[in-house]
Amino acid sequence: MRFPQLKFQDFLHPRPKPKGIDVQCKLQHFALITYAIDPIRFKDLIPERFQLDTIHYQGEEKALMSVVPFIDVDFTSAVFPFPKFKMGQTNYRVYVIDQEKKERCVWFIGTTLDSWTLIVPRYFWQLPWHAAVFEFDCQQDDHGFYKQYKMRTQSEWANAELHLNQSAEDTWKYEGFPDLESYQVFLTHPLAGFYHRQDGKLGSYRVWHDRLKPQPAKLQHARFELLERLNLVSFEDQLKPYSVLIEPMNEFTIYLPPQTF
């Protein structure tokens, strides 16, 4: 079945006014390393409420999953004067459709975070977030392209290594989508995320951001232990991603507290 055409004009909307404990932050060195995976591998990971949002890729139906590393910069209250925090983070997310709300969204397998503030999402809200120590070594040229993008994560839950680089010659890869914009909407503009809380219940939170504008890049090395351990993507296949994107900086609003179902 042909994937539907998606347009940003149908997904962009004004920022809902923050209130209460909502937060805002800038995401620096924001990368999306995406893999095309046999849907059967997610059989025991995602609840029946969610349908994998699949594409037809290299003659087969594939689900898409992204590893998304970045540095939270100026993480602070969106409402009140508050201290600003900086921390490394990686999200492991699968693209799904919420069949109850008929909305494209993501399923979070989990997140690693390099901050003492982990105690709030992990212990107060029961999110599947895990402690980690991050190292980023990123260098951009005079045109803003990444001469070097290196990230290393030490975590009992998900050690990770990533080396990327970027140039003006890097090309867009979006096989399985009708056009480039559909691919961009799909990958960069899900505004709702769901996950299994640590108590087994279903959790969710929403974000807002303007149109993201990442550019294609090349993968030089990747080693994501979580993907190997869950039998999603072998170490060998991690060197052959579906696509790689980087955006130097963007800005998100996160609406809190998360919902529980």
NUNU-373071 format. One line per 2 residues: number of its first residue (from 1); for each residue x, y, z of N, C-alpha, C. Coordinates in Angstrom, 1 decimal. Example, Ala and Ser with C-alpha at 12.3 -4.5 7.8 and 13.67 -1.06 7.14 Angstrom:
<atoms>
1	13.2:-5.7:7.8:12.3:-4.5:7.8:13.2:-3.3:7.8 ~ 12.8:-2.2:7.1:13.7:-1.1:7.1:12.9:0.0:7.9 .
</atoms>
This chain:
<atoms>
1	0.8:-1.2:0.0:0.0:0.0:0.0:0.9:1.3:0.0 ~ 0.5:2.2:-0.8:1.3:3.4:-0.9:1.2:4.3:0.3 .
3	2.3:4.8:0.8:2.3:5.7:2.0:1.6:7.0:1.6 ~ 0.8:7.6:2.5:0.1:8.8:2.2:1.0:10.0:2.1 .
5	0.6:11.0:1.4:1.3:12.2:1.3:1.1:13.1:2.6 ~ 2.1:13.6:3.2:2.0:14.4:4.4:2.5:15.8:4.1 .
7	1.8:16.8:4.6:2.2:18.2:4.4:2.3:18.9:5.8 ~ 3.4:19.7:5.9:3.6:20.4:7.1:2.4:21.3:7.5 .
9	1.8:21.8:6.5:0.7:22.8:6.7:-0.5:22.1:7.5 ~ -0.6:20.8:7.5:-1.6:20.0:8.2:-1.2:19.7:9.6 .
11	0.1:19.9:9.9:0.6:19.5:11.3:1.1:20.7:12.1 ~ 1.5:21.7:11.5:2.0:22.9:12.2:0.8:23.6:12.8 .
13	1.0:24.1:14.1:-0.1:24.9:14.7:0.6:25.8:15.7 ~ -0.1:26.9:16.2:0.5:27.8:17.2:0.8:27.0:18.5 .
15	1.8:27.6:19.2:2.2:27.0:20.4:1.2:27.1:21.5 ~ 0.7:26.0:22.1:-0.3:26.1:23.2:0.4:26.9:24.4 .
17	-0.3:27.7:25.0:0.3:28.5:26.1:0.7:27.6:27.2 ~ 2.0:27.7:27.6:2.5:26.9:28.7:1.9:27.3:30.1 .
19	1.8:26.4:31.0:1.3:26.7:32.3:1.9:25.7:33.3 ~ 1.7:26.0:34.6:2.1:25.1:35.6:3.6:24.7:35.5 .
21	3.9:23.4:35.4:5.3:23.0:35.4:5.8:22.6:34.0 ~ 5.1:23.1:32.9:5.6:23.0:31.6:7.0:23.5:31.5 .
23	7.8:22.9:30.6:9.2:23.3:30.4:9.5:23.7:29.0 ~ 10.6:24.4:28.8:11.1:24.7:27.4:12.6:24.5:27.4 .
25	13.1:24.1:26.3:14.5:23.8:26.2:15.0:23.9:24.7 ~ 16.3:24.1:24.5:16.9:24.0:23.2:17.6:22.7:23.1 .
27	17.5:22.1:22.0:18.2:20.8:21.7:19.4:21.0:20.8 ~ 20.6:20.9:21.3:21.8:21.1:20.5:22.3:19.8:20.0 .
29	22.9:19.8:18.8:23.5:18.6:18.1:22.4:17.5:18.0 ~ 21.2:17.9:17.6:20.1:17.0:17.5:20.2:16.1:16.3 .
31	20.3:14.8:16.5:20.5:13.9:15.4:19.4:12.8:15.4 ~ 19.1:12.3:14.2:18.2:11.2:14.0:18.8:10.1:13.2 .
33	19.2:9.0:13.8:19.7:7.9:13.1:18.6:6.9:13.1 ~ 18.1:6.7:11.9:16.9:5.9:11.7:17.2:4.6:11.0 .
35	16.5:3.5:11.5:16.7:2.2:10.9:15.3:1.6:10.4 ~ 15.4:0.9:9.3:14.2:0.2:8.8:14.2:-1.2:9.3 .
37	13.2:-1.7:10.0:13.2:-2.9:10.8:12.0:-3.8:10.5 ~ 12.2:-5.1:10.4:11.1:-6.0:10.2:10.0:-5.8:11.4 .
39	8.8:-5.5:11.0:7.8:-5.2:12.1:7.6:-6.3:13.1 ~ 7.9:-7.6:12.8:7.7:-8.7:13.7:8.6:-8.5:14.9 .
41	9.7:-7.8:14.8:10.6:-7.6:15.9:10.1:-6.7:17.1 ~ 9.0:-6.0:16.8:8.4:-5.2:17.8:7.2:-5.9:18.4 .
43	7.0:-7.1:18.1:5.7:-7.8:18.5:5.5:-7.7:20.0 ~ 6.5:-7.8:20.9:6.3:-7.9:22.3:6.6:-6.5:23.0 .
45	6.9:-5.5:22.2:7.4:-4.2:22.8:6.3:-3.2:22.8 ~ 5.3:-3.2:21.9:4.4:-2.2:21.7:2.9:-2.7:21.9 .
47	2.1:-2.0:22.7:0.8:-2.4:23.0:-0.1:-2.4:21.7 ~ -1.2:-3.2:21.8:-2.1:-3.3:20.7:-2.8:-2.0:20.3 .
49	-2.9:-1.1:21.2:-3.5:0.2:20.9:-2.7:0.9:19.7 ~ -1.5:0.6:19.5:-0.6:1.3:18.6:-0.3:0.4:17.4 .
51	-0.5:1.0:16.2:-0.1:0.3:15.0:1.2:0.9:14.5 ~ 2.1:0.0:14.1:3.4:0.4:13.5:3.1:1.2:12.2 .
53	3.7:2.3:12.1:3.5:3.2:10.9:4.6:2.8:9.9 ~ 4.3:1.9:9.0:5.2:1.2:8.2:5.3:1.8:6.8 .
55	6.5:1.6:6.1:6.7:2.0:4.8:7.1:0.7:3.9 ~ 7.0:0.8:2.6:7.5:-0.2:1.7:8.9:0.1:1.3 .
57	9.9:-0.7:1.8:11.3:-0.3:1.6:12.0:-1.5:1.1 ~ 12.7:-1.4:0.0:13.5:-2.5:-0.6:12.7:-3.7:-0.8 .
59	11.4:-3.5:-1.2:10.5:-4.6:-1.5:9.8:-5.3:-0.4 ~ 10.0:-4.7:0.9:9.4:-5.3:2.1:8.7:-4.2:2.9 .
61	7.8:-4.7:3.7:7.2:-3.8:4.7:8.2:-3.6:5.9 ~ 8.4:-2.3:6.2:9.4:-2.0:7.3:8.8:-1.0:8.3 .
63	9.1:-1.2:9.6:8.8:-0.2:10.6:10.1:0.7:10.7 ~ 9.9:1.9:11.1:11.1:2.8:11.3:11.2:3.1:12.8 .
65	12.5:3.2:13.2:12.9:3.5:14.5:14.1:4.4:14.5 ~ 14.1:5.4:15.4:15.2:6.4:15.4:15.9:6.4:16.8 .
67	17.2:6.5:16.7:18.0:6.8:17.9:18.3:8.3:17.8 ~ 17.9:9.0:18.9:17.9:10.5:18.8:18.7:11.1:19.9 .
69	20.0:11.3:19.7:20.9:12.0:20.7:20.9:13.5:20.5 ~ 21.1:14.2:21.7:21.2:15.6:21.7:21.7:16.1:23.0 .
71	21.9:17.4:23.1:22.2:18.0:24.4:21.1:19.0:24.7 ~ 20.4:18.8:25.9:19.5:19.8:26.4:20.2:21.0:26.8 .
73	19.9:22.2:26.2:20.5:23.4:26.6:19.4:24.4:27.1 ~ 19.7:25.1:28.2:18.7:26.1:28.7:17.4:25.4:29.0 .
75	17.5:24.2:29.6:16.3:23.5:30.1:15.8:24.2:31.3 ~ 14.5:24.7:31.2:14.0:25.5:32.3:12.5:25.6:32.2 .
77	11.9:26.2:33.2:10.5:26.4:33.2:10.0:27.3:32.0 ~ 8.9:26.9:31.4:8.3:27.7:30.4:7.4:28.8:30.9 .
79	7.3:28.9:32.2:6.3:29.8:32.9:7.0:30.8:33.8 ~ 7.9:30.3:34.7:8.4:31.0:35.8:9.9:31.2:35.7 .
81	10.5:32.3:36.3:12.0:32.3:36.3:12.5:31.1:37.1 ~ 13.5:30.5:36.5:14.0:29.2:37.1:15.4:29.0:36.6 .
83	16.2:28.2:37.4:17.5:27.9:36.9:17.5:27.1:35.6 ~ 18.6:27.2:34.8:18.7:26.5:33.5:19.7:25.4:33.7 .
85	19.3:24.3:33.0:20.1:23.0:33.1:20.6:22.7:31.7 ~ 21.7:21.9:31.7:22.3:21.4:30.5:22.6:19.9:30.7 .
87	22.2:19.0:29.8:22.4:17.6:30.0:22.3:16.9:28.7 ~ 23.1:15.8:28.6:23.0:14.9:27.4:21.8:14.0:27.5 .
89	21.3:13.6:26.4:20.1:12.8:26.3:20.0:12.0:25.0 ~ 19.5:10.8:25.1:19.2:10.0:23.9:17.9:9.3:24.0 .
91	17.0:9.5:23.0:15.7:8.9:23.0:15.7:7.7:22.0 ~ 15.1:6.6:22.3:15.0:5.5:21.4:13.5:5.4:21.1 .
93	13.1:5.7:19.9:11.7:5.9:19.6:11.3:5.2:18.3 ~ 10.1:4.6:18.3:9.5:3.9:17.2:8.3:4.7:16.7 .
95	8.1:4.8:15.4:7.0:5.5:14.8:5.8:4.7:14.7 ~ 4.7:5.2:15.3:3.4:4.4:15.4:2.2:5.3:15.1 .
97	1.1:4.7:15.1:-0.2:5.4:15.0:-1.0:5.0:16.2 ~ -1.5:6.0:17.0:-2.4:5.8:18.1:-3.8:5.5:17.5 .
99	-4.2:4.2:17.5:-5.5:3.9:16.9:-6.7:4.4:17.6 ~ -6.6:4.9:18.8:-7.7:5.5:19.5:-7.9:6.9:19.0 .
101	-6.8:7.7:18.9:-6.9:9.1:18.5:-6.6:9.3:17.0 ~ -6.2:8.2:16.3:-5.9:8.3:14.9:-4.8:9.4:14.6 .
103	-3.8:9.3:15.5:-2.7:10.3:15.4:-1.4:9.6:15.2 ~ -0.6:10.2:14.3:0.8:9.7:14.2:1.6:10.2:15.4 .
105	2.4:9.3:16.0:3.1:9.6:17.2:4.3:8.7:17.4 ~ 5.0:8.7:18.5:6.1:7.8:18.7:5.9:7.0:20.0 .
107	6.5:5.8:19.9:6.5:4.9:21.1:8.0:5.0:21.6 ~ 8.2:5.4:22.9:9.5:5.5:23.5:9.8:4.1:24.1 .
109	10.8:3.5:23.6:11.4:2.3:24.3:12.1:2.7:25.6 ~ 12.7:3.9:25.5:13.4:4.4:26.7:14.3:5.5:26.4 .
111	14.9:6.1:27.4:15.7:7.3:27.3:16.9:7.2:28.2 ~ 18.0:7.7:27.8:19.2:7.9:28.7:19.4:9.3:29.0 .
113	19.8:9.7:30.2:19.9:11.1:30.6:21.1:11.3:31.5 ~ 21.8:12.3:31.3:23.0:12.6:32.1:22.7:13.8:33.0 .
115	22.0:13.6:34.1:21.6:14.7:35.0:21.0:14.1:36.2 ~ 21.3:14.8:37.3:20.7:14.4:38.6:19.2:14.6:38.6 .
117	18.7:15.5:37.6:17.3:15.7:37.5:16.5:14.5:37.0 ~ 17.2:13.4:36.7:16.6:12.1:36.3:15.6:11.7:37.3 .
119	15.8:12.0:38.6:15.0:11.6:39.7:13.5:11.9:39.4 ~ 13.3:13.1:38.8:11.9:13.5:38.6:11.1:12.6:37.6 .
121	11.6:12.5:36.3:10.9:11.6:35.4:10.9:10.1:35.8 ~ 12.0:9.7:36.4:12.1:8.3:36.6:11.3:7.8:37.9 .
123	11.5:8.6:39.0:10.9:8.2:40.2:9.5:8.8:40.5 ~ 9.3:10.0:40.1:8.0:10.7:40.4:7.0:10.3:39.3 .
125	7.4:10.3:38.1:6.5:10.0:37.0:6.7:8.6:36.3 ~ 7.6:7.8:36.8:7.7:6.4:36.4:8.1:6.3:34.9 .
127	8.7:7.3:34.3:9.2:7.1:32.9:10.3:6.1:32.8 ~ 10.4:5.5:31.6:11.5:4.5:31.4:12.8:5.2:31.0 .
129	13.3:6.1:31.9:14.5:6.9:31.7:15.6:6.3:32.6 ~ 16.8:6.4:32.1:17.9:5.7:32.7:19.2:6.6:32.8 .
131	19.9:6.4:33.9:21.1:7.2:34.1:22.2:6.9:33.1 ~ 23.0:7.9:32.8:24.0:7.8:31.8:25.0:8.9:31.9 .
133	26.2:8.7:31.4:27.2:9.7:31.3:27.5:9.9:29.8 ~ 27.4:11.1:29.3:27.6:11.4:27.9:28.9:12.2:27.6 .
135	29.4:11.9:26.4:30.5:12.7:25.9:30.1:13.1:24.5 ~ 30.1:14.4:24.2:29.9:14.9:22.8:31.1:15.6:22.4 .
137	31.6:15.3:21.1:32.7:16.0:20.5:32.3:16.4:19.1 ~ 31.8:17.6:19.0:31.2:18.0:17.7:31.9:19.3:17.2 .
139	32.2:19.2:15.9:32.9:20.4:15.2:32.2:20.7:13.9 ~ 31.9:22.0:13.7:31.2:22.4:12.5:32.2:23.3:11.6 .
141	32.0:23.2:10.3:32.8:24.0:9.5:32.2:25.4:9.3 ~ 32.7:26.3:8.5:32.3:27.6:8.3:30.9:27.7:7.8 .
143	30.4:26.7:7.1:29.0:26.6:6.6:28.0:26.0:7.5 ~ 28.5:25.5:8.7:27.6:24.9:9.6:27.5:23.4:9.5 .
145	28.2:22.8:8.5:28.2:21.3:8.4:29.1:20.7:9.4 ~ 28.7:19.5:9.8:29.5:18.8:10.9:30.7:18.1:10.3 .
147	31.9:18.7:10.5:33.1:18.0:10.2:33.3:16.7:11.0 ~ 32.8:16.8:12.2:32.8:15.7:13.2:31.7:15.8:14.1 .
149	31.0:14.6:14.3:30.0:14.5:15.3:30.3:13.2:16.0 ~ 30.7:13.3:17.3:31.0:12.1:18.0:30.2:12.1:19.3 .
151	29.6:11.0:19.7:28.8:10.9:20.9:29.1:9.5:21.5 ~ 29.4:9.5:22.8:29.6:8.3:23.5:28.8:8.3:24.8 .
153	28.1:7.2:25.1:27.2:7.1:26.2:27.6:5.9:27.1 ~ 27.8:6.1:28.3:28.1:5.0:29.3:26.8:4.9:30.1 .
155	26.2:3.7:30.1:24.9:3.5:30.8:24.7:2.0:31.0 ~ 24.3:1.6:32.2:24.0:0.2:32.4:22.9:-0.3:31.5 .
157	22.0:0.6:31.1:20.9:0.3:30.3:21.2:0.3:28.8 ~ 22.0:1.3:28.4:22.2:1.4:26.9:23.5:2.2:26.6 .
159	24.6:1.5:26.7:25.8:2.0:26.2:25.7:2.4:24.7 ~ 26.4:3.4:24.2:26.2:3.8:22.8:27.5:4.5:22.4 .
161	27.8:4.3:21.1:28.9:5.1:20.4:28.3:5.5:19.0 ~ 28.7:6.7:18.6:28.2:7.3:17.4:29.2:8.2:16.8 .
163	29.5:8.0:15.5:30.4:9.0:14.8:29.7:9.3:13.5 ~ 29.4:10.6:13.2:28.8:11.1:12.0:29.7:12.2:11.4 .
165	29.5:12.4:10.1:30.0:13.7:9.5:29.1:14.1:8.5 ~ 29.3:15.3:7.9:28.3:15.9:7.1:29.0:16.9:6.1 .
167	28.4:16.9:4.9:28.9:17.9:3.9:27.8:18.3:3.0 ~ 28.0:19.3:2.1:27.0:19.8:1.2:26.6:18.7:0.2 .
169	27.4:17.7:0.0:27.1:16.7:-1.0:26.2:15.6:-0.4 ~ 26.0:15.5:0.9:25.1:14.5:1.4:23.7:14.6:0.8 .
171	23.1:13.5:0.5:21.8:13.5:-0.2:20.7:13.0:0.7 ~ 19.5:13.4:0.4:18.3:12.9:1.1:18.0:11.5:0.7 .
173	17.6:10.7:1.7:17.2:9.3:1.5:15.8:9.1:2.1 ~ 14.8:8.9:1.2:13.4:8.7:1.7:12.6:7.7:0.9 .
175	13.3:6.6:0.5:12.6:5.5:-0.2:11.4:5.0:0.7 ~ 10.3:4.8:0.0:9.1:4.4:0.7:8.1:5.5:1.0 .
177	8.5:6.8:0.9:7.7:7.9:1.0:7.4:8.5:-0.3 ~ 6.2:9.2:-0.5:5.9:9.7:-1.8:6.8:10.9:-2.2 .
179	7.3:11.6:-1.2:8.1:12.8:-1.5:8.9:13.2:-0.2 ~ 9.8:14.1:-0.4:10.7:14.5:0.7:9.9:15.1:1.9 .
181	8.9:15.9:1.6:8.2:16.6:2.7:7.4:15.5:3.5 ~ 6.9:14.5:2.9:6.2:13.4:3.7:7.2:12.8:4.7 .
183	8.4:12.5:4.2:9.4:11.9:5.0:9.8:12.8:6.2 ~ 9.9:14.1:5.9:10.3:15.1:6.9:9.2:15.2:8.0 .
185	8.0:15.3:7.6:6.9:15.4:8.5:6.8:14.1:9.4 ~ 6.9:13.0:8.8:6.9:11.7:9.5:8.0:11.6:10.6 .
187	9.2:12.0:10.2:10.3:11.7:11.1:10.5:12.8:12.1 ~ 10.1:14.1:11.8:10.5:15.2:12.7:9.3:15.8:13.4 .
189	8.1:15.4:13.0:7.0:16.2:13.6:5.9:15.4:14.4 ~ 6.3:14.2:15.0:5.4:13.6:16.0:5.4:14.5:17.3 .
191	4.2:14.8:17.7:4.1:15.7:18.9:3.6:15.0:20.2 ~ 3.3:13.7:20.0:2.9:12.9:21.2:3.8:11.7:21.3 .
193	4.1:11.4:22.5:5.0:10.2:22.8:4.3:9.3:23.9 ~ 4.4:8.0:23.7:3.8:7.1:24.6:4.9:6.1:25.1 .
195	4.7:5.5:26.2:5.7:4.6:26.8:5.0:3.7:27.9 ~ 5.7:2.6:28.2:5.3:1.8:29.4:6.0:2.5:30.6 .
197	5.2:2.9:31.5:5.7:3.3:32.8:6.4:2.1:33.5 ~ 7.2:2.5:34.5:7.9:1.4:35.2:6.9:0.5:36.1 .
199	5.7:1.1:36.3:4.7:0.3:37.0:3.8:-0.5:36.1 ~ 4.2:-0.4:34.8:3.4:-1.2:33.8:2.3:-0.5:33.1 .
201	1.9:0.7:33.7:0.8:1.5:33.1:1.3:2.2:31.8 ~ 0.3:2.7:31.0:0.6:3.4:29.8:0.8:4.9:30.2 .
203	1.9:5.5:29.8:2.1:6.9:30.0:2.3:7.7:28.7 ~ 2.1:9.0:28.8:2.2:9.8:27.6:2.5:11.3:27.9 .
205	3.2:12.0:27.0:3.3:13.4:27.2:3.4:14.0:25.8 ~ 3.1:15.3:25.7:3.1:16.0:24.4:4.2:17.1:24.4 .
207	4.6:17.4:23.2:5.6:18.5:23.0:5.0:19.5:21.9 ~ 5.7:20.6:21.8:5.4:21.5:20.7:6.7:22.0:20.2 .
209	6.9:22.1:18.9:8.0:22.8:18.3:7.6:23.3:16.9 ~ 8.3:24.3:16.4:8.1:24.7:15.0:8.7:23.7:14.1 .
211	8.6:24.0:12.8:9.2:23.0:11.8:10.7:22.8:12.0 ~ 11.1:21.6:12.2:12.5:21.3:12.3:13.1:21.3:10.9 .
213	14.4:21.6:10.9:15.1:21.7:9.6:16.4:21.0:9.6 ~ 16.4:19.7:9.9:17.7:18.9:9.9:18.1:18.7:8.5 .
215	19.4:18.4:8.3:20.0:18.1:7.0:20.6:16.7:7.0 ~ 20.7:16.1:5.8:21.3:14.7:5.8:22.8:14.7:6.2 .
217	23.2:13.6:6.7:24.6:13.4:7.1:25.0:11.9:6.8 ~ 26.2:11.6:7.1:26.7:10.2:6.9:27.1:9.6:8.2 .
219	26.8:8.3:8.3:27.2:7.6:9.5:28.6:6.9:9.2 ~ 29.5:7.1:10.2:30.9:6.5:10.1:31.0:5.3:11.0 .
221	30.3:5.4:12.1:30.3:4.3:13.1:29.2:4.4:14.1 ~ 28.6:3.3:14.4:27.5:3.2:15.4:27.6:1.9:16.2 .
223	27.3:2.0:17.4:27.2:0.8:18.3:26.2:1.1:19.4 ~ 25.0:0.7:19.2:23.9:0.9:20.1:23.6:-0.5:20.8 .
225	24.0:-0.6:22.0:23.9:-1.9:22.7:22.4:-2.3:22.9 ~ 21.6:-1.3:23.1:20.2:-1.6:23.3:19.5:-2.3:22.1 .
227	19.8:-1.8:20.9:19.2:-2.3:19.7:19.7:-3.8:19.5 ~ 20.9:-4.1:19.8:21.4:-5.5:19.7:20.8:-6.3:20.8 .
229	20.7:-5.9:22.0:20.1:-6.7:23.1:18.7:-7.0:22.9 ~ 17.9:-6.1:22.3:16.5:-6.3:22.1:16.2:-7.0:20.7 .
231	17.3:-7.4:20.1:17.2:-8.1:18.8:16.4:-7.2:17.7 ~ 16.6:-5.9:17.8:16.0:-5.0:16.8:16.9:-4.8:15.6 .
233	18.2:-4.4:15.9:19.2:-4.1:14.9:20.5:-4.7:15.3 ~ 21.1:-5.6:14.6:22.4:-6.2:15.0:23.5:-5.1:14.9 .
235	24.6:-5.4:15.5:25.7:-4.4:15.4:26.1:-4.2:14.0 ~ 26.1:-5.3:13.2:26.5:-5.2:11.8:25.5:-4.3:11.0 .
237	24.2:-4.5:11.2:23.2:-3.7:10.5:23.1:-2.3:11.0 ~ 23.6:-2.0:12.2:23.6:-0.7:12.7:24.5:0.3:11.9 .
239	25.4:-0.3:11.1:26.3:0.4:10.2:25.6:0.8:8.9 ~ 24.3:0.3:8.7:23.6:0.6:7.5:22.2:1.2:7.8 .
241	22.2:2.4:8.3:20.9:3.0:8.6:20.1:3.4:7.4 ~ 18.8:3.5:7.7:17.9:4.0:6.6:18.2:5.4:6.2 .
243	18.4:6.3:7.2:18.8:7.7:7.0:19.5:8.3:8.2 ~ 20.2:9.4:8.0:20.8:10.1:9.1:20.6:11.6:8.9 .
245	20.1:12.3:9.9:19.9:13.7:9.9:20.5:14.4:11.1 ~ 21.0:15.6:10.9:21.4:16.4:12.1:20.9:17.9:11.9 .
247	20.5:18.4:13.1:20.2:19.8:13.2:21.0:20.4:14.3 ~ 21.7:21.5:14.1:22.6:22.1:15.1:21.8:22.5:16.4 .
249	20.6:23.1:16.2:19.9:23.6:17.4:18.4:23.7:17.0 ~ 17.5:23.4:17.9:16.1:23.7:17.8:15.5:23.9:19.2 .
251	14.2:24.2:19.2:13.6:24.5:20.5:12.3:23.8:20.7 ~ 12.1:23.2:21.9:10.9:22.4:22.2:10.2:23.0:23.4 .
253	8.9:22.9:23.5:8.1:23.1:24.7:7.6:21.7:25.1 ~ 7.7:21.3:26.4:7.2:20.0:26.8:6.1:20.3:27.9 .
255	5.0:19.6:27.7:3.8:19.8:28.5:3.7:18.7:29.6 ~ 3.8:19.2:30.8:3.9:18.3:32.0:2.8:18.6:33.0 .
257	2.5:17.7:33.9:3.1:16.3:34.0:2.6:15.4:33.0 ~ 3.3:14.3:32.7:2.8:13.3:31.8:1.4:12.7:32.2 .
259	0.7:12.2:31.3:-0.6:11.6:31.5:-0.4:10.1:31.8 ~ -1.3:9.5:32.6:-1.3:8.1:32.9:-2.6:7.5:32.5 .
261	-2.6:6.3:31.8:-3.8:5.7:31.3:-4.0:4.3:32.0 .
</atoms>
